[in-house]
Amino acid sequence: MSPILITGATGHIGTHLIKQLTAKGYPVRALVRSSEKAAGLPEEVERIIGDLAHPATLSAAIEGVDRVFLMDPSTGLDFTRNMVQVGRHAGVRLIVNLSSVTAGLDPMPILGRLFFDREALIKDSGIAWTLLRPGQFMPNVLWWLSSIKAQGVVLDSIGPGRIASIDSADIAVVAATVLTQEGHVGQTYTLTGGELLITKQQVEILSRTLNRDIKYIEITPQEAAQAALANGMDPTQVAANRENNERLRVNPDWGAIITDDVERVTGHKPTSFESWCRRNATAFA
């Protein structure tokens, strides 16, 4: 059986995906950028040191592979283009691409255009594809850790914007399914949780779950952008986040999307935000 190549192997989604695949007996090959990152992977996973930014390092990773899970962490198109070109030459049969719900929003934001253009590269490659468009990841609330621990507060610039965030583990189950089962080629799945929440509601749920008083403080998208830049976030990502936040404040339903795609693909309902908080409570201790 040919190995399945996983990019983003040590991230929230990649970690869960590898567990899903290895538990089912599928051989897994992980593309990692350093031996330090490779050291944390399960023993049964084959590790290849390489980088999506450098096509020459991808040949060994993709040799003998017929299925690829592609997670492009950049703010451009080159990483996806590199994988498509090397994969086509190597005879890859399927790319499962981690895209974003923003690629289907109207009007389409900067970030959505980036993901949409990556999708186009894959669709035009001649390689079979499946697109996964998840909404906001539940683990993103871990960004609140420092302010919760330091001051017992969460700073939010989305305000009334409603989002059905999704557990990374649910995304991984969907990815494992479409990588290993028939019937998903050429499909685009929009992956969301099952409940639309504003950030204040998320904070209330987290506070209740942790049995800890956490104060919600609303700030402007500009203030959030300035803080992100000060913390070293990529300016392109900062600009994209600010645009999304501003749109959500003007039109709270702009990103208010719920689908049943997780359940249709996996047979299971998506994880609730409260369940995610309970499962990850120790991270906030």
C-alpha positions as CSV (number, residue, x, y, z in Angstrom):
1,M,0.0,0.0,0.0
2,S,1.4,3.4,-1.0
3,P,2.0,5.9,1.9
4,I,-0.2,8.9,2.3
5,L,1.8,12.2,2.4
6,I,0.7,14.6,5.2
7,T,1.9,18.2,5.1
8,G,1.3,20.3,8.3
9,A,1.9,17.0,10.1
10,T,2.7,18.5,13.5
11,G,-0.1,21.0,13.6
12,H,-3.5,20.7,15.2
13,I,-5.1,19.1,12.2
14,G,-2.1,17.0,11.0
15,T,-1.6,15.5,14.5
16,H,-5.2,14.3,14.6
17,L,-5.1,13.1,11.0
18,I,-2.0,11.0,11.5
19,K,-3.7,9.3,14.5
20,Q,-6.8,8.6,12.4
21,L,-4.8,7.1,9.5
22,T,-2.4,5.0,11.5
23,A,-5.2,3.7,13.7
24,K,-6.7,2.3,10.6
25,G,-3.5,0.8,9.4
26,Y,-2.6,3.2,6.6
27,P,1.1,3.9,6.0
28,V,1.8,7.6,6.6
29,R,4.6,9.8,5.5
30,A,5.0,13.2,7.1
31,L,6.7,16.2,5.5
32,V,8.4,18.2,8.2
33,R,10.8,21.1,8.1
34,S,13.3,19.9,10.8
35,S,14.4,16.9,12.7
36,E,13.2,18.6,15.9
37,K,9.6,18.6,14.5
38,A,10.0,15.0,13.2
39,A,11.0,13.8,16.7
40,G,7.5,14.3,18.0
41,L,5.8,12.1,15.5
42,P,4.6,8.5,16.2
43,E,7.2,5.8,15.6
44,E,5.3,4.2,12.8
45,V,5.2,7.4,10.7
46,E,7.9,7.9,8.0
47,R,9.5,11.3,8.3
48,I,10.9,13.3,5.4
49,I,12.7,16.6,6.0
50,G,11.6,19.1,3.4
51,D,9.9,22.3,2.8
52,L,7.0,23.3,0.5
53,A,9.0,26.5,-0.3
54,H,11.7,24.4,-2.0
55,P,10.6,22.1,-4.7
56,A,13.9,20.2,-4.8
57,T,13.2,18.9,-1.3
58,L,9.8,17.5,-2.2
59,S,10.9,14.8,-4.6
60,A,11.9,12.4,-1.8
61,A,8.7,13.1,0.1
62,I,6.4,12.4,-2.8
63,E,8.2,9.4,-4.3
64,G,5.8,6.4,-4.3
65,V,3.0,8.5,-2.9
66,D,-0.4,8.5,-4.6
67,R,-2.4,10.6,-2.1
68,V,-1.5,13.9,-0.5
69,F,-3.0,16.0,2.2
70,L,-2.0,19.6,1.4
71,M,-2.0,22.3,4.1
72,D,-0.4,25.5,2.8
73,P,0.5,27.7,5.7
74,S,1.9,30.6,3.6
75,T,0.3,33.8,2.5
76,G,1.0,33.1,-1.2
77,L,0.6,30.6,-4.0
78,D,4.1,29.2,-4.4
79,F,3.8,26.4,-1.9
80,T,0.7,25.0,-3.5
81,R,2.2,25.5,-7.0
82,N,5.3,23.6,-6.0
83,M,3.4,20.6,-4.6
84,V,1.2,20.5,-7.7
85,Q,4.1,20.6,-10.1
86,V,6.1,17.9,-8.2
87,G,3.1,15.8,-7.6
88,R,2.0,15.8,-11.2
89,H,5.5,14.7,-12.3
90,A,5.6,12.0,-9.7
91,G,2.2,10.6,-10.6
92,V,0.2,11.6,-7.5
93,R,-3.5,10.6,-8.0
94,L,-5.3,12.7,-5.4
95,I,-4.7,15.9,-3.5
96,V,-7.0,16.7,-0.6
97,N,-6.5,20.4,0.0
98,L,-7.2,22.2,3.2
99,S,-8.8,25.5,2.0
100,S,-11.0,27.9,3.9
101,V,-14.7,28.8,4.1
102,T,-13.7,32.3,3.1
103,A,-13.1,31.0,-0.5
104,G,-16.9,30.7,-0.8
105,L,-18.0,34.0,0.8
106,D,-19.7,36.8,-1.0
107,P,-18.2,39.3,-1.1
108,M,-14.9,37.4,-1.1
109,P,-12.2,38.8,1.2
110,I,-8.5,39.0,0.6
111,L,-7.9,35.7,2.4
112,G,-10.7,34.0,0.5
113,R,-9.2,35.1,-2.8
114,L,-5.9,33.5,-1.8
115,F,-7.5,30.2,-0.9
116,F,-9.7,30.4,-4.1
117,D,-6.6,30.9,-6.3
118,R,-4.9,27.9,-4.6
119,E,-7.9,25.8,-5.3
120,A,-7.7,26.8,-9.0
121,L,-4.1,25.7,-9.2
122,I,-5.1,22.3,-7.9
123,K,-8.2,22.0,-10.1
124,D,-6.1,22.9,-13.2
125,S,-3.3,20.4,-12.3
126,G,-4.9,17.3,-13.9
127,I,-4.7,15.6,-10.5
128,A,-7.9,14.4,-8.9
129,W,-8.9,16.7,-6.0
130,T,-11.1,17.1,-3.0
131,L,-11.4,20.5,-1.3
132,L,-12.0,21.0,2.4
133,R,-13.2,24.5,3.4
134,P,-13.3,24.7,7.2
135,G,-14.5,27.6,9.1
136,Q,-12.7,29.1,12.1
137,F,-10.8,26.5,14.1
138,M,-11.9,26.0,17.7
139,P,-8.2,25.8,18.9
140,N,-7.8,29.5,17.8
141,V,-9.3,30.3,21.2
142,L,-5.9,29.2,22.6
143,W,-4.7,32.6,21.4
144,W,-6.6,33.9,24.5
145,L,-4.4,32.1,26.9
146,S,-1.9,34.9,27.7
147,S,-4.6,37.5,28.4
148,I,-6.7,35.0,30.4
149,K,-3.8,34.0,32.5
150,A,-2.4,37.5,33.0
151,Q,-5.6,39.5,33.4
152,G,-8.6,37.2,33.3
153,V,-9.9,38.8,30.1
154,V,-10.5,38.1,26.4
155,L,-10.1,40.9,23.9
156,D,-12.3,40.6,20.8
157,S,-12.6,42.7,17.6
158,I,-15.4,40.7,15.9
159,G,-18.2,42.0,18.1
160,P,-21.6,40.8,16.8
161,G,-20.1,38.6,14.1
162,R,-21.5,35.0,14.3
163,I,-19.3,32.0,13.4
164,A,-19.8,28.2,13.6
165,S,-16.2,27.3,14.6
166,I,-15.1,23.7,14.1
167,D,-12.9,21.3,16.1
168,S,-9.6,20.4,14.3
169,A,-10.2,16.8,15.2
170,D,-13.5,16.9,13.1
171,I,-11.6,18.3,10.2
172,A,-9.1,15.4,10.5
173,V,-11.8,12.8,10.5
174,V,-13.2,14.3,7.3
175,A,-9.8,14.4,5.8
176,A,-9.0,10.8,6.7
177,T,-12.3,9.7,5.2
178,V,-11.9,11.4,1.9
179,L,-8.3,10.2,1.6
180,T,-9.2,6.6,2.1
181,Q,-12.7,6.1,0.8
182,E,-14.3,6.4,-2.7
183,G,-16.9,8.9,-3.8
184,H,-15.2,12.2,-2.8
185,V,-13.2,13.2,-5.9
186,G,-14.2,16.5,-7.3
187,Q,-16.2,17.4,-4.1
188,T,-16.0,20.6,-2.1
189,Y,-16.9,20.3,1.6
190,T,-17.6,23.3,3.7
191,L,-16.8,22.2,7.3
192,T,-18.4,24.0,10.2
193,G,-19.5,23.3,13.7
194,G,-23.2,23.0,14.6
195,E,-23.8,26.2,16.4
196,L,-23.4,29.9,15.5
197,L,-21.8,31.8,18.3
198,I,-20.5,35.3,18.9
199,T,-17.2,35.6,20.7
200,K,-18.9,36.8,23.9
201,Q,-20.9,33.6,24.0
202,Q,-17.7,31.6,23.5
203,V,-16.1,33.4,26.4
204,E,-19.2,32.7,28.6
205,I,-19.1,29.0,27.7
206,L,-15.3,28.8,28.4
207,S,-15.8,30.6,31.7
208,R,-18.5,28.3,32.8
209,T,-16.5,25.2,31.7
210,L,-13.4,26.3,33.6
211,N,-15.4,27.6,36.6
212,R,-13.4,30.8,36.3
213,D,-14.5,34.4,35.9
214,I,-13.3,35.6,32.4
215,K,-14.2,39.1,31.3
216,Y,-15.1,39.9,27.7
217,I,-13.7,43.2,26.4
218,E,-14.5,44.4,22.9
219,I,-11.8,46.3,20.9
220,T,-11.6,47.6,17.4
221,P,-10.2,45.7,14.4
222,Q,-7.5,48.4,14.2
223,E,-6.4,47.8,17.8
224,A,-6.4,44.1,17.2
225,A,-4.2,44.6,14.1
226,Q,-1.8,46.8,15.9
227,A,-1.4,44.2,18.7
228,A,-0.9,41.4,16.2
229,L,1.8,43.3,14.4
230,A,3.5,44.0,17.7
231,N,3.5,40.3,18.4
232,G,5.2,39.5,15.1
233,M,2.3,38.2,13.0
234,D,2.8,38.4,9.2
235,P,1.5,41.7,7.9
236,T,-0.4,40.1,5.1
237,Q,-2.2,37.8,7.6
238,V,-2.9,40.8,9.8
239,A,-4.5,42.8,7.0
240,A,-6.6,39.8,6.0
241,N,-7.8,39.3,9.6
242,R,-8.6,42.9,10.0
243,E,-10.7,42.9,6.8
244,N,-12.6,39.8,8.0
245,N,-13.3,41.4,11.4
246,E,-14.5,44.7,9.9
247,R,-16.9,42.8,7.6
248,L,-18.3,40.8,10.5
249,R,-18.9,43.9,12.6
250,V,-20.8,45.6,9.7
251,N,-22.7,42.4,8.7
252,P,-22.8,39.8,11.5
253,D,-24.2,37.2,9.2
254,W,-21.5,37.5,6.5
255,G,-19.7,34.5,7.9
256,A,-22.7,32.8,9.6
257,I,-22.5,29.5,7.7
258,I,-23.6,26.1,9.0
259,T,-23.5,23.0,6.9
260,D,-24.0,19.3,7.6
261,D,-21.0,18.3,5.6
262,V,-19.1,16.9,8.6
263,E,-22.0,14.6,9.4
264,R,-22.6,13.7,5.7
265,V,-19.0,12.6,5.3
266,T,-18.3,11.0,8.6
267,G,-21.7,9.9,9.9
268,H,-21.1,11.9,13.1
269,K,-22.2,15.4,14.2
270,P,-19.5,18.0,14.7
271,T,-18.1,18.6,18.2
272,S,-19.8,21.4,20.2
273,F,-17.7,24.3,21.5
274,E,-18.6,23.4,25.0
275,S,-17.3,19.8,24.5
276,W,-14.1,21.1,23.0
277,C,-13.6,23.4,26.0
278,R,-14.1,20.5,28.4
279,R,-11.7,18.3,26.5
280,N,-9.0,21.1,26.5
281,A,-9.6,22.6,30.0
282,T,-6.2,21.7,31.2
283,A,-4.6,23.9,28.6
284,F,-6.1,26.9,30.4
285,A,-5.0,25.9,33.9
